[in-house]
Amino acid sequence: MDKKAGSIEIVCGPMFAGKTEELIRRIRRLDYAKKKYLVFKPSIDKRYSNESEIVSHNLRTCQAILIDSSSEIEKYITSSINAVIIDEAQFFDDGLIKVVDNLADLGIRVIVGGLDRNFRGQPFGPMGNLLAIAENVTKLTAICVVCGEPATRTQRIINGKPALENDPLILVAAKESYEPRCRCHHEVPSK
Ligand SMILES: [Zn+2]
């Protein structure tokens, strides 16, 4: 069997940067090229949408397989699969790094979308390592709500104030919102 080269592509950035739109754009191109592909997203995302699809802000959608763990991906892979798309990759376990690397070694084009930074501005989940092993990285920006410059970070706001550095990533029963901000206007108070 001829060995074909796989690859890892990352589409990352803060919230509101159009990551899912970019993933769907790449998926449409796979459709036009008549490639076989699978789309995965973490089941944690059910908090935002009950549907097993990825939805961009302009409401373009694509069917996705919901999984709880990165270890579930490989059992869906057959020799006819050309590409694998993984959305919201920041919510996956660190096992995703090895899974993605293995898929690329099998000759599969792997496209990973996710937030590169958490609200503290630090690498989010497995994204830091995935960025290091990727062949191709697209960092998208949003627009800072304070100054209008490109935003590379996600500001987390809890009950109207910037979230504190030691606030847990998941807070039950708090009024939370998120906005895109630049490096200057991203606030992470420590107390
Ligand atoms: Zn700004």
Residues whose N, C-alpha, C, O or C-beta is under 5 A from the ligand:
A	BS01	ZN	C144 V146 C147 G148 E149 C182 H185
